[in-house]
Amino acid sequence: MRIGFEIQADFRDDQGKGASRRLRRHGKIPAILYGGKLAPRQIALDHQHMLTLVDNEKLYSSIIRLKVGDETQEAIIKDVQMHPAKNAIVHIDMLRVLADEKIRIYVPIHFKGAAAAPGVKTQGGVVSHRISDVEVICLPKDFPEFLEVDMSEMQLNETKFLSDIPLPEGVVIPQLQHGRNLAVVSVHAPRAAEPEPTEAAAAAEGAVAAAPAAEAPAKEGGGKK
C-alpha cells in the first residue's frame, strides 16, 4: 500500500459546536474517521500543519497514515470544509482504508503533450479542459496518484473522452460502467473576435444617435361635449 503522508492525530470524546470551537481556539481541527467496518471516531488534527497540506493536490489522491498515540490507521481524505471568509479549515472527513476493501475516490487528471499536438502547433487550435479529476474504484494497492491523458497526437476539432484514459490494472471508472463517457479535453478553433467598426460605420452610428426623434402626430380630439 503506497503511503503518501503521515499525520499525527488525537482521539477526542467531546462533541458539539461548543467543543469544536474550543478545539479551534487551541489550534486544532475537529475531524471524523469512519468506515472500515469500525465505528466512527472523533479526532483532532493540528490546524497549522494541515493548512500547509490542503493546497497540495497529492493530499486528496494519497493514502495517509494516521498516527494516534500508539495506534496507526491508513485513511484517505473525503472532504475538507474551509471557512467561507478566511484561510482556515473548519472540519475534515477521513475514510479508513483496509487492504482488502475497495475505495472510491477522485484522482486528478494530468495532461501531457498539448504543445506538440498538431491541432495546437500547426492548426492554430486552443485546448479546452472539460474536467480535471475523475472518480475511480480500486483496491488500495492499485490506487493511482493520478491518471494521464496524452494529447500529443490530437488534431483540430478532436475530443478525448473518459474511455480514452489509460487505466492501471485493477482501476475502473464507475461513470463508464453506467454509460457516462464524458468529454475530458478537446482542441478547437479559437473564437473569432468581433471586428472593430470602420470609421464610416462609426460616423453613421453617431449621426443616427444625434438625429432628433420624429414628433408623434397629435391625436384628434374626440371628447364629448
C-alpha positions in Angstrom: 0.0 0.0 0.0 1.5 3.3 -1.1 1.6 5.8 1.8 1.7 9.5 0.7 1.6 11.3 4.1 1.9 10.6 7.8 -0.3 12.8 10.0 -0.5 13.0 13.8 -4.0 13.0 15.4 -5.6 12.8 18.8 -8.8 11.0 19.7 -11.5 13.2 21.3 -14.6 12.3 23.1 -16.3 15.7 23.4 -18.7 16.6 20.6 -20.9 19.5 19.5 -20.4 23.1 18.3 -19.0 24.3 21.6 -16.4 21.6 21.8 -15.4 22.3 18.2 -15.0 26.0 18.9 -12.7 25.2 21.8 -10.6 22.9 19.7 -10.2 25.6 17.0 -9.1 28.2 19.7 -6.3 25.8 20.6 -5.1 25.4 17.1 -6.8 22.1 16.4 -9.3 20.9 13.7 -12.3 18.7 14.5 -12.3 15.7 12.2 -14.0 12.4 11.9 -12.6 9.0 10.9 -15.2 6.5 9.7 -15.6 3.3 7.6 -13.5 0.2 7.5 -16.1 -1.8 9.4 -15.5 0.1 12.6 -17.5 2.7 14.5 -16.8 6.4 13.6 -14.2 8.1 15.8 -13.9 11.8 16.5 -10.3 13.0 16.1 -8.4 16.3 16.2 -5.7 17.4 13.8 -3.1 20.2 14.0 -4.5 23.2 12.1 -1.3 24.8 11.1 0.2 21.5 9.8 -3.0 20.7 7.8 -3.1 24.2 6.4 0.3 23.6 4.8 -1.1 20.5 3.1 -4.6 21.3 1.9 -3.3 23.1 -1.3 -1.2 20.0 -2.2 -3.1 18.1 -4.9 -1.5 14.8 -3.7 -3.2 15.0 -0.3 -6.5 14.1 -1.9 -5.2 11.2 -4.0 -2.9 9.6 -1.5 -3.3 7.1 1.3 -2.5 8.8 4.6 -1.1 7.0 7.7 -2.8 8.5 10.8 -0.8 8.1 14.0 -3.0 8.4 17.1 -0.9 7.7 20.2 0.4 4.1 19.8 -2.1 3.3 17.0 -1.8 3.7 13.3 -4.6 3.7 10.7 -4.5 4.2 6.9 -7.1 6.6 5.6 -8.0 8.9 2.7 -9.4 12.5 2.8 -13.0 12.5 1.8 -13.9 16.2 2.5 -12.2 19.4 3.7 -14.5 22.2 4.8 -12.9 25.6 4.6 -14.1 28.8 6.4 -16.1 30.9 3.9 -14.3 34.2 4.8 -10.8 33.3 6.0 -8.0 30.9 5.4 -9.0 28.4 8.0 -10.1 24.7 8.0 -13.4 24.1 9.7 -13.7 20.3 9.6 -12.2 17.2 7.8 -13.8 13.9 7.0 -11.5 10.9 6.6 -12.3 7.3 5.5 -10.4 4.3 6.9 -8.6 2.2 4.3 -8.4 -1.6 4.6 -6.1 -3.6 2.3 -8.9 -5.9 1.1 -11.7 -3.3 0.7 -12.1 -1.3 -2.5 -12.2 2.5 -2.2 -14.0 5.2 -4.2 -12.0 8.4 -4.6 -11.4 11.2 -7.0 -8.0 11.4 -8.6 -6.6 14.3 -10.7 -6.2 14.1 -14.5 -2.8 15.2 -15.9 -2.5 16.3 -19.5 0.7 15.9 -21.4 1.8 16.8 -25.0 -0.6 19.7 -25.6 2.0 22.0 -27.1 3.1 19.3 -29.5 -0.4 18.4 -30.7 -0.9 19.1 -34.4 -4.2 20.7 -33.6 -2.4 23.3 -31.5 1.1 23.5 -33.0 0.2 23.7 -36.7 -3.5 24.1 -37.0 -3.9 27.0 -34.5 -6.4 25.3 -32.2 -6.8 26.0 -28.5 -7.2 23.5 -25.7 -10.3 23.2 -23.5 -10.1 21.1 -20.4 -13.6 19.8 -19.7 -12.9 18.0 -16.4 -9.8 18.0 -14.1 -10.5 14.9 -12.0 -12.5 11.7 -12.1 -13.8 9.2 -9.5 -12.2 5.7 -9.6 -12.8 2.4 -7.7 -9.9 0.2 -6.8 -8.1 -1.7 -4.0 -5.6 0.4 -2.0 -2.7 -1.4 -3.6 -3.9 -0.3 -7.1 -4.6 3.3 -6.1 -3.2 5.7 -8.7 -1.8 9.1 -7.7 -3.2 10.5 -11.0 -4.5 9.5 -14.4 -2.8 10.8 -17.6 -4.1 11.9 -21.0 -1.6 12.0 -23.9 -2.6 14.9 -26.2 0.4 14.8 -28.4 -1.5 13.4 -31.5 -4.7 15.4 -31.1 -6.0 17.2 -34.2 -8.1 20.3 -34.5 -11.8 19.6 -33.5 -10.8 16.3 -31.8 -12.1 15.4 -28.3 -10.8 12.8 -25.9 -13.3 11.1 -23.5 -13.2 9.1 -20.3 -12.9 5.9 -22.3 -9.6 7.2 -23.9 -7.9 7.4 -20.5 -5.4 4.5 -20.0 -6.3 2.8 -16.6 -3.9 0.9 -14.4 -4.7 -2.7 -13.8 -7.4 -3.0 -11.1 -8.7 0.5 -11.6 -12.2 1.3 -13.0 -14.1 4.5 -13.7 -17.7 4.0 -12.4 -19.1 6.6 -14.8 -18.1 4.4 -17.7 -19.8 1.4 -16.1 -23.0 3.5 -16.1 -22.7 4.6 -19.7 -21.5 8.1 -19.0 -18.5 8.6 -21.3 -17.8 12.3 -20.5 -15.6 14.6 -22.6 -12.3 15.2 -20.9 -10.3 17.6 -23.2 -10.8 19.0 -26.7 -8.9 21.0 -29.3 -11.0 23.5 -31.2 -10.6 26.6 -33.3 -10.4 29.9 -31.3 -13.5 32.0 -31.2 -13.4 34.7 -33.9 -13.1 38.2 -32.4 -15.8 40.7 -33.2 -14.5 43.1 -35.9 -13.9 46.7 -34.9 -16.4 49.1 -36.7 -14.9 51.2 -39.5 -14.7 55.0 -39.3 -17.6 55.3 -41.8 -19.8 53.0 -39.8 -18.9 54.7 -36.5 -19.8 58.1 -38.1 -23.1 56.8 -39.4 -24.0 55.4 -35.9 -23.1 58.8 -34.4 -25.3 60.6 -36.9 -28.3 58.3 -36.1 -27.9 58.8 -32.4 -27.7 62.6 -32.8 -30.8 62.9 -35.0 -33.9 64.2 -33.1 -36.7 61.8 -32.8 -39.6 62.5 -35.1 -42.5 64.0 -33.3 -45.5 61.8 -32.9 -48.7 63.1 -34.7 -51.1 64.8 -32.4 -54.3 62.8 -31.6 -57.5 64.3 -32.8 -59.8 65.5 -30.1 -62.9 63.4 -29.7 -64.2 64.3 -26.3 -67.9 64.5 -25.5 -69.5 68.0 -25.3 
